[in-house]
Structure formats: C-alpha cells, structure tokens
Amino acid sequence: MQPQAIISATLSEQLGNLFYAIAKADGTLSIEEYISFSEILEGQWGAYGEKNIERIKKQFNKAQKEDLNSTDCFEAFSEYLSKNPNVFTKSLKTLIFETSNAIVYAFAKINKSELNFMARLSIAFKNADI
C-alpha cells in the first residue's frame, strides 16, 4: 500500500469549489458531469485518502445546494492557489487537470464557458510556478 498523500482540509474544500465551478461554468450542472466527477474522485484520488475525497465531494455538493456562482468558486480556488503555490505538486496539478477535463467532456463536448475556466486554470498554475 502506498503512503497517503497529504492535502489540507482547506485545499480539499477549494478543490470542491474548483470542480463545481468547472461543472457549472455554463450555468447548468448535468447528471453526467456529476457522475464523471464522482467516478474520477473514487478512481483516481485514492492516494489522497477517503477523508479528503469526502471533503471535496461535500464542498461540491454544498456549492450545488447553495447554487453558488461558478465564477466566485473559481476565484476562491485561484486565490488559494496564489497564496499557497507550494502545496500544488506537479502530480496534484496533473490530477486536477485530468479531473477537470473528465467533468467538461462528460456531457457532449467542452463548451466556451468551460474552455474559459480550463484556460484560466492553466494560467493560474503557470503563474504559481513563477
């Protein structure tokens, strides 16, 4: 068994915000997007532990229940990233992109709003590496 990767509760919550923002970028959240989000968390995020997976899902569901603005959720994640760039390892950033891509391609194809968030995420990661 591999040792568990460490991420904070705050980072888990911000990841929930990010994935919600990506899924809700076009103003709607499809069941296909939610299923894809859940499946990739269960299948790919195991190294981060069940507790963190549950935190990510809980924040995603909270944002959905409260119908939070996707841009506000994305900005909250971006602000956390800019203040804490050292917690975003290369492997974590790759997993975040893979998860985000799975969400945006779950329902039809990527749309303009989702593409915008994906581009902004890429730029935010690049800026954090400076």
C-alpha positions, 0 to 999 in steps of 0.5 A, spaced: 500 500 500 502 506 498 503 512 503 497 517 503 498 523 500 497 529 504 492 535 502 489 540 507 482 540 509 482 547 506 485 545 499 480 539 499 474 544 500 477 549 494 478 543 490 470 542 491 469 549 489 474 548 483 470 542 480 463 545 481 465 551 478 468 547 472 461 543 472 457 549 472 461 554 468 455 554 463 450 555 468 447 548 468 450 542 472 448 535 468 447 528 471 453 526 467 458 531 469 456 529 476 457 522 475 464 523 471 466 527 477 464 522 482 467 516 478 474 520 477 474 522 485 473 514 487 478 512 481 483 516 481 484 520 488 485 514 492 492 516 494 489 522 497 485 518 502 477 517 503 477 523 508 479 528 503 475 525 497 469 526 502 471 533 503 471 535 496 465 531 494 461 535 500 464 542 498 461 540 491 455 538 493 454 544 498 456 549 492 450 545 488 445 546 494 447 553 495 447 554 487 453 558 488 456 562 482 461 558 478 465 564 477 466 566 485 468 558 486 473 559 481 476 565 484 476 562 491 480 556 488 485 561 484 486 565 490 488 559 494 492 557 489 496 564 489 497 564 496 499 557 497 503 555 490 507 550 494 502 545 496 500 544 488 505 538 486 506 537 479 502 530 480 496 534 484 496 539 478 496 533 473 490 530 477 486 536 477 487 537 470 485 530 468 479 531 473 477 537 470 477 535 463 473 528 465 467 533 468 467 538 461 467 532 456 462 528 460 456 531 457 457 532 449 463 536 448 467 542 452 463 548 451 466 556 451 464 557 458 468 551 460 474 552 455 474 559 459 475 556 466 480 550 463 484 556 460 484 560 466 486 554 470 492 553 466 494 560 467 493 560 474 498 554 475 503 557 470 503 563 474 504 559 481 510 556 478 513 563 477 
